[in-house]
């Protein structure tokens, strides 16, 4: 048997990372490429994807970086059309773009709410809108959307827009999964917990613990029954399983990757 994704065309949004190391999108891009796929990686700018590209090229894989604001319908339509024109198909779509903002409904500015909903939810709607017709025409495909344990549990801090939008991604995936099941398109969701990705140092420490990274990590680890934090590679392994033929009879479900955290705080 050859690599799991030999000959497959994979579109991954958020394929860069906010810093060095294993973000979810970067790890997925590298993983799919390692297993034979041609990976189209989208991000708002090329900078965050340079490390992704280097890692893939170092192992002889194929990575095509593209810039796209996935909250912009025209930009998404153009990106997907160009991918179809160049490769003739899109076999796998991974929606990985996302980000959190602190606050409940009273203290959160309305514009922050709008950006959160667009980034975390509208982006998924737009890529599916334009990719699904291609998958349907070619006889099938697999979509994996990334949510968060914040979408199924209260995970330690008020981030109401993030939690609401990630919960919505889970239900969006279920509805689309049922709608397209008979047409050979599977739709599933990976639900990462408090992973140690570059986001922790780059963004969350400033939001949550006054810049004290060690304090934030200690706080996050205390919630995880396994006592350690996975990273983007653990998320990517779940994504690749759900996108693979090994998961051919799995659609409309969630795979939680959190070291047991959501079970305990549930």
Secondary structure, DSSP 8 states (H G I E B T S, - for coil): ---TTTT-EEEEES-S-SSSS--HHHHHHHHHHHTT-EEEEEESSSGGGHHHHHHHHHTT-EEEEEE--TT-HHHHHHHHHHHHHHHS---EEEE-------B-TTTS-HHHHHHHHIIIIIHHHHHHHHHHHHHHHHT-EEEEEE--GGGTS--SS-BHHHHHHHHHHHHHHHHHHHHHGGGTEEEEEEEE-S---HHIIIIIHHHHSTT-HHHHHHHHHTT-TTSS---HHHHHHHHHHHHSGGGTT--S-EEEESTTHHHH--
